Amino acid sequence: MTRTPLADVSCSIARAMDLFADAWTALIMRDVLSGVARFDDIAHDLGISRKVLSARLARLVQEGVLRRERYQEAPPRDHYLATDKGRELYPVLLALMSWGDRWYAGAAGPPARIRHLACGQDTAAVPACAHCGEVLTVDNTTQLPGPGGRTGPGTRVLGPLLAAREPEGGRA
């Protein structure tokens, strides 16, 4: 089945999902950001075919999310390290983890915990306003059109809806 590319949709979520269109990519990033960086270790951890893993890693390297680095010359062996672009995915994965823990953890509880090294406490991702620190929810936020927004495939209904929310006189 051929997947519809989302790179041209005027939506940052769609464009990001164009890269993360399957669970393997997110799980590969989870592993790399957690310290599982060698091809064979990732393949073994995930139970993923070498062909699929190779394709996903190549795409992540091509997109600048991971970089491939040689750690052994004979035989040649590489591992994968997150670039700055890749490291910035960590809060996204933490948010998915937090949501999964809440709704899918099961009776035994969450499968992993996140410890904040600075204070030594277990924690969870909390999206907060960059200005006042209040926790962001669907009820206390709204989406407005951005400078790169346009109506088109993937935003035929959403684009005009956001444009109608723009306060009189443009950006506040």
Disulfide bonds with the S-S distance in Angstrom:
none
